[in-house]
Amino acid sequence: MPLSDEARALALRCEPRVNELARRMARESFEQLPGYADLPGDVKDLEIAATARHGVRLFLRRVSDPQPGPGGLRLFRERAAQRAEEGMPLHLLLRSHALGLYVLWQALREAAAPGEEGALIELVDLLLQSHHSLVGAVAETYMDERSALEAEQRERRRSLVRGFLDGTLEPGPALLEELGLEGAALVLAVALEPADGPGGGPDPLSPVTVRRRMRRIQTVLDQTFGTELLFLSDAGAGRAVVPRDCEPPGDLARRLTRACGAGVRIAAVRAATPAAVPEASRTAAEVLRIAGVCGLPPGVHGLDDVLLEFHLSRPGPSGRRIAALLDPVAARPELLRTLRTHLAQQQDRRLTAALLGLHPNTVDNRLARLAELTGLDLGSPRGTALAIAALLLHDTGQGDGGHGSG
């Protein structure tokens, strides 16, 4: 609805006061807002005052043109992005816009003469009508900018943590200070235990489900140790660093399993110094892998739990030859799965058959075929030890000539 001539005339009487009103907002009215006094003087006198001046002029233009162009809020959006980048709280930014509205209302009220109450009501109606668009644009831009900044910060921190744990970044004083590491630490490796599918093999989870469960793991670990841990996750496995010398609680596996609704395997290795964390991370990941290969139930594992197997899995001149023992059955996943399960179940053929959904005779036939193809005699201690070592080394790629010499 167009404004009356009286309302336009009243608004135009405020036009000569635009600079005065902008200064009043930036240097007097806004000072009552918590935290505003701490802002730099140039921010108040230049950027905030200029934004206030633009806001007043924008309102006065709307008096003459009720349908302004789409660019009127551009400056407010730019300033909102700047304030977000500088870390100004959103409540302070929105309060300044609300208070600016009040200052403009005061100016209109002061300029109104007796008998101009109707014109004043028209202008206040226009003022309130346009304010929600302004506040919405400011809040939306601020939140978008903060989200982008936080995403950048998370990605930068993730890159630092990855480089540190992988050993590609030198653990210098600046990096350790940024990561919050000073002394001894506890390094954890965690992995979701795959559930068996209808066919007896692992039932793959969707990427969304995996990410959700890994976030739950991170949340539980943060809550358990009372601080935000350095945490890195990929495809159902993760690494975490507790920035102090401690032991994981005995019920940690139960807490994580309850949070995820699935089995969780954990390896814990202590690092005496921050510089020892990358090696502890590699050791924890290897302990986790070996515990799975050896069929240990999901839970918290330490190096002592798999000490012999860890030793057997080390690269060396003989590693490639031991791993190559399984090359004849590399294309027979059912034989490898039967071997893993049989060794994990202490070579109990009936329990192996039950877990694989097979008849015990089928297990015997598979193991006999595996022995025929590989020469591994599971009936002897030496043959069993070689089979375990071959599985451990085969998983690291040594059977493909990745390490060692023969």
N, C-alpha and C positions, 0 to 999 in steps of 0.2 A: 504494500500500500504506500503510495507516494507521501512524502512529508508535506506538511502545510508550509505556506510561505513564512508563517511566524516561527516554526521550528527551524527552518533553514536560516532565517535571520538571526535567531538566537545562537546557533552553532557558529555562524560566521563571526560573531563578536568574540569568539574564543581564538580565532585564527592568529591574531597578533601575539598571543600568549604561548604559542607552540614551544618555542625555545625555553621560556620560563618554566612551563609545565614539565618538560623533559628534564631540566636541571632539578626541579623539585622532586621528581620521582627518583632520579639517580642518586641525589645527594642528601635528601631529607627523608622522604617517605620510606624508601627501601631500607634505610639504616635501622629501622625497628625490627627487621627480619633477622632471625638467628643465623649467624654465620656471614651475613652480608658485609659487616664492617671489616672482616678479614680479607675481603677481595682487594686486589691491587687498585690504586687510584686511577690508573689509566684505563682499566677495564670499566670502572664506574663512569668516568668522565667521557670516554670515547665510545666504546661499544654499547654499554647499557643505555647511556643517554641518547645515542643515535637510534637505538632500537625503540626507545620510548618516543622519540620525536617522530619516527616513522609510523608508530602506532597511532599517535594523535592525528597526524596528517591523513592516514588511511581512513580513520573514522570520519574526518571532515570531508574527505572525498566521497564517502558513501552517502553523506547528506545530500550531495548534489547528484550522485550517480548510484542509485540503489543496487545496481548490478555491476560491481567492479570486475575487472579482468581477473584471470586466475593467478597472476603473478604477485598479488598483494601480500601473500603470506611467505614469499620466498625468503625475505630477510629474517623473519622469525624462525624459519626452519634452519637457516644457516647458523644463526646465533645459538639455537638449541643444540645443534651438532657440536659447536665450539664449546659450549658449557659442559656437554657430556664428556668431551675429550679432556677438558680441564678438571673434571671430577666434581663439578658443582652438584650438590644433591638435587634431585628432581623436585622435591617439595619446595626448596628455596626458589627454584626457577618458576614454578607454577604460582607460588605466593606472590612473586614480584609482578606477574601479569595480572593477578587478581587485585593487587594493591594499586597498580597502574590504572585499572578500570575505575577504582574508587576515587583516585585523584582526578580523573577526567570528569567523573560525576560531580565532584565538588566544584570544579571549574564551571561546569554548566549551571549548577545551582547558584553560584556566586554571580554569574552573568545574567541570570533570569530576573526580570523586573516583575513587580506585582501585576497580576493578571496574565502572566505567561506560564501559568502552571500547566495548562494543556500542552503547550509547545514543549515544555520540559519533560512531560511524561512521554511524548512522542520520541524525543531524543534518547531517553533512558531505555525505552523499549527497543530502539534500534541498537543501542549499546549492548544490552544484554543478549539481543538476538544474534549478534555477530561474535560474542565472546566465546561461545562454545566451539566454534570453528577454529578460532585461534588456539585455544587451550588444547583441543584435539590434535592440531597440527604440531604444536610444540611437544606435547607428550609423546606422540608417535615418533617424531624425528629423534628425540632424545633417547627413547628406548631402542630404536633401531641402531643408533650410533653406539650406545653402550653394549648392545649385543655383539656388534661387529668388533668392538675393541676387546671385549672379554673373550671372544672366539680367537682373536689374534694372540692374546696373552696366553690362552690355554694351549694353542698350537705351538707357540714359542717355548713354553715350559715343557710341553711334551717332547719337542725336538731336543731340548737340553737333557731331559731325563733319558731319552733314548740314546743320545750320543754318550752320555756318562756311563750308562749301564753296558753299552756295547763296547766301550773303551775307545771310541773314536774322538772323544773330547778329553783333553788333558784336565785332570781334576785339580785345577789351580785354585788358589784362595778365593778369587772372585766367583768362580762357578760354585764352589762348595758353600760359600756364603749365600748365594742366591737360592741354592737348593736346601739350605737350612741344615747342613751336615757339619758337625764339629768333631765328634769322637766316634766311638764304636757304634755299630748299627746292626740291625737284624734284617736280613734280606729274605724275602719270601718269593717263591714261585708257585703259582696256582694254575689249575687247569680244571675245566669242566669234564667230568667223567661221562663219556658217551653212553647213552642208553641203548640196549639191544632192540633192534627192530623186529618185525614179524619173521624175517628170515633167519634170525640168529646173529646177523651182523650188526654193526653200529648203525643207529638210526640218526641220520644227519639232522641238525637243527637249522632253522632258518637264520640268516644273518641278524634279523631283527631280534629274535629270541636270544641269540648269543650275546648281542650287545646289551640287551636288557639285563641278562643274568650277570654279565661282567660288571655292570654299573652297581648291581646289588652287592656283589662281592666287594667292590671298592667302598661302598657305604658301610658295610659291616666291618671291614678292616679299619676304617677311620674311627668308627664308634668303639671298636674293641681296644684300640691303642690310644684313644683320646686325642688324636691329632689328625690333620690331613696328611696322608702319606704320599710319598712319591710313588705314583702308580702308572703303569704302562700295560696296555692290553692289546692283543691281536688274536682274532679268530679263536676265541674260546680259551686262551691262555694269557696269563699276565704275570707281571713282576712288580713287587712292592718293596719299598725301603722304609723301615721303621727307624727314625733318627735317634735311636738310643740303644744301649746294650740291654736286651731283655730276652725272655723266652716266650714263645706263643702259648696262650692259655690252652689247657688240655681239651677244652670243649670247642676249640676254634672250628674244627671240621664240622661239628654238629651245627654250629651257628650258621656257617656258610651254606651247608646243605639245606637247612631249613629256609634260609632266605631265597635260595635259588630253586628249590623244589627238585634238585638233582644232586648226584654225588659230586663232591669237590675234592680234588687231591691237592695237597700242599706240601712243599718242601721248605725247610727253614735252615738257613746257614748264617752264622754270625761273622761279622767283619770287624776286625780289631780297630781299623782306622777307616776314614772315608776313602782313602786311596785303594783299600782292599775290597770295596763294594763291588766293582765290576767283576772281579774274579769270583767273589761270593755269589754274584748273580748267575754267572755261567755254571758254577758248581750246583746251585739250587735247581737250575733248569735241567741239568743232567741227572741229578738225584730224582727229580720228578719223572723224567723219562724212564729211568731204570726201574723205579718202583712200579710203573705201569707195565713194563715188559715182564717183570718178575711176578706180576699178579698180586702184589700187595693190595689189600683192600684200601679204598679211599680213606684218607686221613692225613695226619701231619707226619711227614717223614723227615729224618735227618740223615746225614752222611753215614752215621754208624749203622743205620738200618739196612744199608745196601753197600757196605764197605767192600766186600769181596767182589760183588758184581761191578761196582764202580771201578775197581782195579782191573778187572777183566775187560772192561770196555775201553780202556785207554789205548790211543793210537800207538803204533810201534811197528817195527819191521815185520812182526808176525801177524799184525792185525789184518792185513789184506788177505792173507792165506786163510785165516780162521773165518773171516766173513765170507770168503768165497766158497766155503763148504756148503752154503745154502744156495749158491747160484743155480744148481740143477733143479731146484724147486721154486725159483723166483716167479715162474709163471703159474704156480699152483697155490693160490692163496688159501685154499681149503686145507692144504697140508701145513702151511706155516701157521695158520690159526689154530689148528689142532695141536701143533707142537707147543705154541705159546700157552695155550690153556692147560695142556697136560703137565708142563713144567710148573706152571703157576699153582696147580692143584696137587703138587708133590707127587706127580705121576700116578694119581688115583684114576684109573681108567673109567670107573663107573661115574665118579663125580664129573670127570671131563665130558663123558657122554651126555650126562644130564644137562650140563651147562650149554653144550653145543646142540642139544636136541637130537642126538644120534643114538644108535644102538651101540653098546660097548664093543661088539664085534667090528663095527665100522671104524671105531677109534683104533682098534688093533690093526685093522687092514691099512688104515692111513699111515700109522706109525711104521708099519713094516715097509710100506712103499717108500716112505721118507728115508728109512735106514738104507734101503736098497739103492736109492738115488744118490744119497750123500755120504754113505759110509759111516754115519753117526750111530754108535751103539748106546742107546739110552739105558741099557741094562747094566752098564758099568759106570762107576763114578767119573772116570775120565771122559767117557762119551757124553755124560750128562753135563759136565763142566764145559766141554767144548760146544755143546748145543746152546747153552746159556750165553757163552761168550760170543758165539756166531750170531745169535739173535741181537745181542747188544751192539755188536760192531756192524752188523748188516743194516741196522736202522740209521747209522751215521753215514752211510754211503761208502764204507770201505770196501764193500763187495764190488763196487764199480771202479775200483782203482783210485778212490779219492785220496787215500793216505797210505803212507808206508810203502814198503817194497817187498817183493816176494823172492 
